Each structure stands twice: as structure tokens, then as C-alpha cells.
Amino acid sequence: MTRRPPPRPSTHPPARSGWRRHAWPALAWLGSVLLAGLMGGALTWHATPAAHRAREVAALQARIDGLEQQLANAQRDRQVTGIATASLRRTLTQREEEIAGLRADLAFYARLVGGEAQGEGLKVQQVGLQRLPGSHGWNLSLSLTQNAKRDAEVSGTVTASVQGVRGGKVVQLDWPALGDTAQRDGLPFRFRYFQALHATFVLPADFRPTQLTVHVAPSGGAPIERSIDWAAALAAAPPPLSPG
């Protein structure tokens, strides 16, 4: 009886099954689908109304911040301009007052050296009033001059009267009703060129002054007077100091 030879082992690897051959393409397709879905979801999130509103809010906030900064800059510039303008106005007011005082002094000294009306003698050159704070009292300042070319001493007394309204009527308060007991006879003066005089008086609470009149009675000469509106006397510069 003839023997069959034993089977020989095969040197070729076993063939893969059919499902494994088709697994990799399916997995690749599934991955691409998942990736496309993730990308689409991200794009969809960026395009949602909430995200759009968030971007609009951020843009509006940035614009508000910019406008607030511009407003702050404008307010600071206006404040600086206001301070500069107020300072300039104060300076102009001071200069105007200085000019008015210098003009008054010029007229005063021109009178002394005979630059005006050389034939005139004694004259009430300046009259000024200042209110005493918190009272009905007033400080009266005035200056008397005479032409320097006369070179003669003059003396006498000065009194004043105030016209105004009281109880609906026009009245006049004379010096005895204004001056104190030490000045009841008037303010004495004696000078060669000019002299400044000062007095204090009190007006009734219900009296509204409108005009001041200065009365000068020189010794051995004719009396003179000068009337000035009350408001003008308040605005007048004080007279220079008297050298005697």
C-alpha cells in the first residue's frame, strides 16, 4: 500500500477577511464627517446673535470711553480758559483803577503848579467816601489845594452836608447832625500848597443819601462849596497824603 506524504506547511500569510479591507476607508470617512461637524459648530457659534451682541457691546464701550476722554479734555481746557479769562479781567480792572488814580493825581498836581486856571485860589480838589462795614457810619476824605504860585498860607474850617430821601421826602442833614462833638465847629485846615482832611459821620438807618456838599470857610476869604453825587464820591480815589 502506497503512503501519502505529510502535508507541507504553507509559506504564504493567510488572506485577510473582507470586513477588514473595508474598515479603514469607513473610519476615514467618519473622521472627516466629525471634523467637518466640529468646524461647522465653531463657525455657527461665532455667528450666533449672542456673540454678535457681545462684539457690538465691546465696540460701543470703546466708543463711550473715547467720548468720555474727549469730554474730560474739553472740560479741562474750558476750566483753564476760564481761569485765564478771570485773571485777565482782574488785571484789566486793576489797571483801570490805577489809570484813574494817576489821572486824578495828575489833575491834582497840575492844579498845584498852576497848569490849570492859574487865577484860582482855594479849591476842593478831591472828595471820597468809604462805608464803615457793618454800620451806618461813613469815612469822609477830601483834599484842599491852592495855586502854588500864590505861596501864601491859608486857613479856615470845612463842614459838609448830605442830601437824600427820608420818609418819602427830600431832606438835608447839615454838619451838626453829622459830626461828633469834637468836630462840631468843622474840620480845621492850615496849609500853603495842599492838605488832606478826614472825618467820620453816621447817617440815620432810614435815610438814603444822594448827594454830598463840602463847605469851605477860609479865614478872611469868601466861602466856597463843592457838591458831588453820592455814587461818584464812593467811586473816587482817596486824596494824596498832605505834606502840611
C-alpha positions in Angstrom: 0.0 0.0 0.0 1.4 3.4 -1.0 1.9 6.1 1.7 0.8 9.7 1.2 3.4 12.3 2.0 2.5 14.5 5.0 1.1 18.0 4.1 3.7 20.7 3.9 3.2 24.0 5.8 2.3 27.0 3.6 4.8 29.9 3.4 2.1 32.5 2.4 0.3 34.5 5.1 -3.4 33.9 5.5 -5.6 36.2 3.5 -7.4 39.0 5.4 -11.1 38.8 5.8 -13.3 41.1 3.7 -14.5 43.4 6.5 -11.0 44.5 7.5 -10.3 45.5 3.9 -13.3 47.9 4.0 -12.8 49.2 7.7 -10.1 51.9 7.0 -12.0 53.8 4.3 -15.1 53.9 6.5 -13.1 55.1 9.5 -11.5 57.9 7.4 -14.9 59.0 6.1 -16.3 59.0 9.7 -13.4 61.2 10.9 -13.8 63.7 8.1 -17.5 63.9 8.9 -16.7 64.6 12.6 -14.1 67.2 11.8 -16.5 69.0 9.4 -19.1 68.9 12.1 -16.8 70.4 14.7 -15.7 73.2 12.3 -19.3 73.9 11.4 -20.2 74.2 15.0 -17.4 76.6 15.7 -18.5 78.8 12.8 -22.1 78.5 13.9 -21.1 79.7 17.5 -19.3 82.7 16.1 -22.3 83.7 14.0 -24.8 83.4 16.9 -26.8 86.6 18.0 -25.2 86.4 21.5 -21.7 86.6 20.0 -22.7 89.4 17.7 -24.2 91.4 20.5 -21.1 90.9 22.6 -19.0 92.4 19.8 -21.3 95.3 19.5 -21.3 96.0 23.2 -17.5 95.9 23.2 -17.3 98.4 20.3 -19.9 100.7 21.9 -18.0 100.6 25.2 -14.8 101.6 23.4 -16.6 104.5 21.7 -18.1 105.7 25.0 -14.6 105.6 26.6 -13.2 107.7 23.8 -16.0 110.2 24.0 -15.7 110.5 27.8 -12.0 111.2 27.4 -12.7 113.9 24.8 -15.3 115.4 27.2 -12.8 115.4 30.1 -10.2 117.1 27.9 -12.7 119.8 26.7 -13.8 120.5 30.3 -10.2 120.8 31.5 -9.5 123.2 28.6 -12.6 125.3 29.4 -11.6 125.4 33.1 -8.1 126.6 32.2 -9.5 129.2 29.8 -12.0 130.4 32.4 -9.2 130.9 35.0 -7.1 132.8 32.5 -10.0 135.0 31.5 -10.9 135.8 35.1 -7.2 136.6 35.8 -7.1 138.9 32.8 -10.3 140.7 33.9 -8.9 141.3 37.3 -5.7 142.6 35.8 -7.7 145.0 33.5 -9.8 146.2 36.4 -6.6 146.9 38.4 -5.1 148.8 35.5 -8.2 150.8 35.0 -8.2 151.8 38.7 -4.5 152.7 38.5 -5.1 154.8 35.5 -8.0 156.6 37.1 -5.8 157.2 40.2 -3.0 158.5 38.1 -5.3 160.8 36.2 -6.6 162.2 39.5 -3.1 162.7 40.8 -2.1 164.4 37.5 -5.0 166.8 37.8 -4.1 167.4 41.5 -0.5 168.3 40.9 -1.3 170.2 37.7 -3.5 172.4 39.9 -0.6 172.9 42.4 1.9 174.1 39.8 -0.7 176.4 38.1 -1.2 174.3 35.0 -4.9 174.9 35.1 -6.8 178.1 36.0 -3.8 180.0 37.4 -6.1 182.7 38.7 -8.0 180.4 41.0 -7.2 180.3 44.7 -8.5 177.8 47.3 -10.3 174.8 45.8 -11.8 171.5 46.9 -9.7 169.1 44.8 -10.9 165.6 45.7 -13.8 164.1 47.7 -14.2 160.5 48.6 -16.5 158.3 50.8 -16.0 154.9 52.3 -18.6 153.0 54.3 -17.7 151.5 57.7 -18.5 147.8 57.5 -21.5 146.6 59.5 -22.7 150.1 60.4 -24.3 153.3 59.1 -21.1 155.1 59.5 -19.0 156.7 56.7 -15.5 157.9 56.3 -15.1 161.2 54.5 -11.8 162.1 52.8 -11.1 165.3 51.0 -8.2 167.5 49.8 -7.9 171.3 49.6 -5.5 173.0 47.2 -4.4 176.4 46.2 -2.2 177.5 43.3 1.5 177.1 44.2 2.3 180.5 42.7 0.4 182.2 45.4 2.9 181.0 48.0 0.7 182.2 50.9 -0.7 180.1 53.8 -4.4 179.7 54.0 -6.5 178.5 57.0 -10.1 178.0 58.0 -12.7 175.2 58.6 -14.5 172.7 56.5 -18.0 171.2 57.0 -20.3 169.0 55.0 -24.0 168.4 54.4 -25.8 165.3 53.0 -28.9 165.5 50.8 -31.2 162.5 50.5 -34.6 160.9 50.9 -36.2 160.1 54.3 -39.8 159.0 54.8 -40.5 159.7 51.1 -39.3 163.3 51.4 -36.1 165.1 50.2 -34.2 166.3 53.3 -30.8 167.7 54.1 -28.6 166.7 57.1 -26.3 169.6 58.0 -22.9 169.2 59.7 -24.2 169.5 63.3 -26.3 166.4 62.7 -23.4 164.5 61.1 -20.2 165.4 63.0 -19.3 164.4 66.5 -18.9 166.9 69.4 -15.1 167.2 68.8 -15.8 168.3 65.2 -19.0 170.3 65.7 -17.4 173.5 64.5 -15.9 171.8 61.4 -12.6 170.4 60.3 -9.8 173.0 60.7 -7.2 173.4 58.0 -4.0 175.3 57.5 -1.6 174.8 54.6 0.4 176.5 51.9 0.0 174.1 48.9 -2.5 171.4 49.8 -3.9 169.4 52.7 -5.9 166.2 53.2 -8.7 166.1 55.7 -10.7 163.2 57.2 -13.9 162.9 59.2 -16.4 160.2 60.3 -20.1 160.6 60.5 -23.2 158.4 60.9 -26.5 158.6 58.8 -29.9 157.5 60.1 -30.9 154.0 59.2 -33.9 155.2 57.2 -32.0 157.8 55.3 -31.0 157.2 51.6 -28.2 159.6 50.6 -28.0 161.0 47.1 -25.6 164.0 47.3 -22.7 165.3 49.4 -21.8 169.0 49.6 -18.5 170.3 51.1 -18.5 173.8 52.5 -15.1 175.6 53.0 -14.9 178.7 55.1 -11.4 180.3 54.8 -10.3 182.9 57.3 -10.6 186.3 55.6 -11.9 185.0 52.3 -15.1 184.1 50.6 -16.6 180.6 51.3 -16.6 178.0 48.6 -18.7 174.9 48.0 -18.5 171.7 46.0 -21.3 169.2 45.5 -20.8 165.7 44.3 -23.1 162.7 43.7 -23.0 160.1 46.4 -22.2 157.3 44.0 -19.3 159.4 42.4 -17.9 160.1 45.9 -17.9 156.3 46.6 -16.0 155.6 43.5 -13.5 158.4 43.9 -9.8 157.6 44.8 -8.6 158.8 48.2 -6.6 162.0 48.1 -2.8 162.0 48.5 -1.3 162.4 51.9 -0.9 166.0 53.0 2.6 167.5 53.4 1.1 170.3 55.6 
